Amino acid sequence: MISPNSNTATVDLAIPMRAEYVSIARLTAAGVANRVGFDIDAIEDIKVSLSEVCNRIINMQGKYAGGHDAGCKIEFVISSGSLCINFYVNNMEPMSNFVPDAGGDAYGQPGINIDLDKLAGDRPEDGDYEDQLQLSLITILMDEFIVNPNENCLVSMKKYVD
C-alpha cells in the first residue's frame, strides 16, 4: 500500500509462526530492503535480525501457545532512507517473556538493555545466555529495536540507509 501524500509505502506479510515459513519472511525482507537502497551487507543484517525475532516467537509459542500456531503479521514500512519492520502476533500469551529480566523501562525504548559483559564470560547457568545473545545480536545489527510486549505491535526494528 502506498500512501498518496507521502514518500512511504507498506508491505504486509501474514504467515503462521512456524520454521518453514521464516524463509518467506526473509525473502520478502531482502526484496523490500533492496528496493529501499540498502547494500548487500545491510540486507543480510536485516534478514538475520528478522530471523532472530521470528525464531524467538516460534520458540515462545512452543512454551506458551498451548499447541496453537501463533499467527504473525510482519509489516515492512518503507520510507525515504529507512525500513521499519513491525511484528504483530496473535493467539499467544504471555508476550511479556519476549525479553528476559529486562525490567519495565526497557520496553518501548529504542534498543534493549542487554548486558554484553554477561555474554563475554562463561555461559551463565540461569538459561538466559541464549536469550541475551539473540537479543544483543538484533540490537547490534539494527539501528533501532523496540519491544512492546503489552501492545498490539510486539517488536519494531528499524534500519537506516547509510
N, C-alpha and C positions, 0 to 999 in steps of 0.2 A: 504494500500500500504506500503510495507516495502522497505526501501532503502537498496540495497545490500552492500553498502560500509560504512554503519554506524549502530549505535545502535538505530536508530529512526524508527518509524512506524507512519502512519497517517490513521485515520479512519474518513471518511467523511459522514455526515448525512445531507440530504436535506429535509426540511419539510416546509409546509406552516406555517406562524406565526399565529396560532390560538390556543386557550387554550387547545383544546382537543388533540393536538399533543405534548404539553410540556412533558407529561409523557413518551413519546417515547425518547425524548432527555435525560430526567433524567435517564431512564433505561440504555441507551447507555453509559452515563457518569459513572454510577455505575459499569457497566461491564468493561469499559476501565480502570477506576481508580483501580479496584480490580486487574486487570492484571498488572498494574504498581507496585502494592505492598502497596497501601495505607490501613491504618486501617479503621475500620467502622466509626469512628468519622470524619476522613478526607474525606471519601467518602460522608458522609452527608453534610459536608461543601461545597464540590464541587457541589453536587446536589442542595443545597439551592442557591448557587451563580448562577448556570446555570438557575434555575427557575426565579430568580430575573431579570436577563438580558432578558430572554425570555418574561417575563411579562411586562417589560419596553418597549420592542419593540412592543408587542401586543397593549399596551395602546397608544403608539405613533402612531401606524398605524391607530387607530381609529380617531385620530386628523388630521393626515397629508397624509394618503394614498388615500383619496378620495373614500373610499369604496372598494378599491382593496386589496386583501391579499398580504402582503409582503412575498416574498419567503426568506428563510434563509438557508444558508449552515453553518453547525456547523462542524468545523474541530478540531479533537482531535489529537494533536501531542504528541506521546508517545516517551519519551527518557529516558535514564538511570537516574532514580531518580526524574523525574518530569513529569507533564502532563500540556500541554498548550492547552487551548480551545480558538479557534478563531471563531468569528461570522461575516459572510458576509451577508449583507442584500441587497436585490434589490427591485425595484418597490416602493420605499419610499423616500420622500423628506419632509422636510429637516432633516437630521440626526444630525445637529448641536444642536438640542434641547435635545439630549440624556442626557447631563449634564447641569442642570440649573445654570446660572451665574457662570460658572467655570473659565472663563477668558481664554485667549489664551495659557497661559503657563501650564494649567492643562492637555491639550490634548497631547497624545503621551508620557507621562511621567509615570514611574511606580507609581501607585496609583493615586488618585484624591484628589484635595483639598476639603475635606469635613469638615465642621465646626461642630465637635461633641459637642461643647458647645452650639450651637444653638439647638441641639436636647435635651439637658438636661433641658432646661427651658420650659416655656409654649409654646404650639404649635403656631407658627407664623401664622399670618393671610394672608400671601402672597402666600400660596399654595405650597411652596417649601418643607414643612415638610416631606411629604411622599417621595418626590424625594430624599432629603438628607438622610432620613432613609434607603431607598432602596440601595442607592449607598454606604453609610457607612457600611452597612451590608456586601456587597461584598468585600469592602476594608479590612474589619476585617477578613473575612473568607479565603480570597485568599492571597497568598504571593505577587503576582503582579497583578495589574489591570490597563489596559491601554485603554483609549478611543481615537479613531481616527475618529471623525465624518466626516472628509473630505477625508478619504481614503477608499479603497476598503474593508478593514477589519475594521469594526466598533468597535469591542471590542476584546481585547485579555486579557485573565487572565491565571495565572499560579500558580500551587501548587507544592511544593517540598515535597518529601518523607522525613520524619524526620529521 
